[in-house]
Amino acid sequence: MRKSWVYGLLACAAMIGLHWLNGQPSTPGYIPSPPFDLLAHFAVYGVLTVLVWLALAGRYPWLVVAIVAVYGGADELRQLGLPNRDGDVADFAADLAAALTMTLSLSVLRARNLLPAWLLSER
């Protein structure tokens, strides 16, 4: 199996897990209080961005940002309809900031040949 498929499956699993976790009516103890919730969003969506970036083997960085941004936006919109939850523009901004930061960082590292070869190899 090609590595990009493995990374893609991991990204999908992460999205499913986030979808389930964020669909709970209340998440006491899961999400820290402000402003640390934004750091949690940045960290989680940063990891998701890395997985999507690896699934696309570093190609199409705009698509990586688009996938993560659409997922983050859809998640925030979904939370508007859940009891004891609210969609927040600041949370979406943290998600988008993570997508942009990680995609730019990985793209620069790749362009400068600073990523390990095994990370991007297909096998």
Solvent accessible surface area in square Angstrom, and as a share of the most:
residue,aa,sasa,rsa
1,M,160,0.72
2,R,111,0.40
3,K,48,0.20
4,S,23,0.15
5,W,166,0.58
6,V,63,0.36
7,Y,31,0.12
8,G,19,0.19
9,L,101,0.50
10,L,88,0.44
11,A,5,0.04
12,C,70,0.42
13,A,58,0.45
14,A,33,0.25
15,M,37,0.17
16,I,123,0.62
17,G,37,0.35
18,L,25,0.12
19,H,87,0.39
20,W,158,0.55
21,L,50,0.25
22,N,13,0.07
23,G,15,0.14
24,Q,46,0.21
25,P,67,0.42
26,S,56,0.36
27,T,16,0.09
28,P,109,0.68
29,G,83,0.79
30,Y,131,0.50
31,I,64,0.33
32,P,60,0.38
33,S,76,0.49
34,P,105,0.66
35,P,90,0.57
36,F,118,0.49
37,D,20,0.10
38,L,60,0.30
39,L,113,0.56
40,A,33,0.25
41,H,26,0.11
42,F,69,0.29
43,A,59,0.46
44,V,62,0.36
45,Y,4,0.01
46,G,5,0.05
47,V,94,0.54
48,L,2,0.01
49,T,0,0.00
50,V,37,0.21
51,L,29,0.14
52,V,7,0.04
53,W,0,0.00
54,L,12,0.06
55,A,23,0.18
56,L,43,0.21
57,A,8,0.06
58,G,9,0.08
59,R,124,0.45
60,Y,114,0.43
61,P,56,0.35
62,W,168,0.59
63,L,57,0.28
64,V,0,0.00
65,V,25,0.15
66,A,40,0.31
67,I,60,0.30
68,V,0,0.00
69,A,17,0.13
70,V,106,0.61
71,Y,36,0.14
72,G,0,0.00
73,G,17,0.16
74,A,55,0.42
75,D,5,0.03
76,E,11,0.05
77,L,124,0.62
78,R,78,0.29
79,Q,8,0.03
80,L,112,0.56
81,G,67,0.65
82,L,41,0.20
83,P,83,0.52
84,N,129,0.66
85,R,35,0.13
86,D,98,0.51
87,G,20,0.20
88,D,58,0.30
89,V,125,0.72
90,A,44,0.34
91,D,14,0.07
92,F,61,0.26
93,A,53,0.41
94,A,12,0.09
95,D,0,0.00
96,L,54,0.27
97,A,42,0.33
98,A,0,0.00
99,A,0,0.00
100,L,92,0.46
101,T,64,0.37
102,M,53,0.24
103,T,7,0.04
104,L,121,0.60
105,S,45,0.29
106,L,15,0.07
107,S,32,0.21
108,V,59,0.34
109,L,67,0.33
110,R,88,0.32
111,A,84,0.65
112,R,169,0.62
113,N,134,0.69
114,L,115,0.57
115,L,30,0.15
116,P,59,0.37
117,A,89,0.69
118,W,160,0.56
119,L,30,0.15
120,L,44,0.22
121,S,46,0.30
122,E,55,0.25
123,R,192,0.70
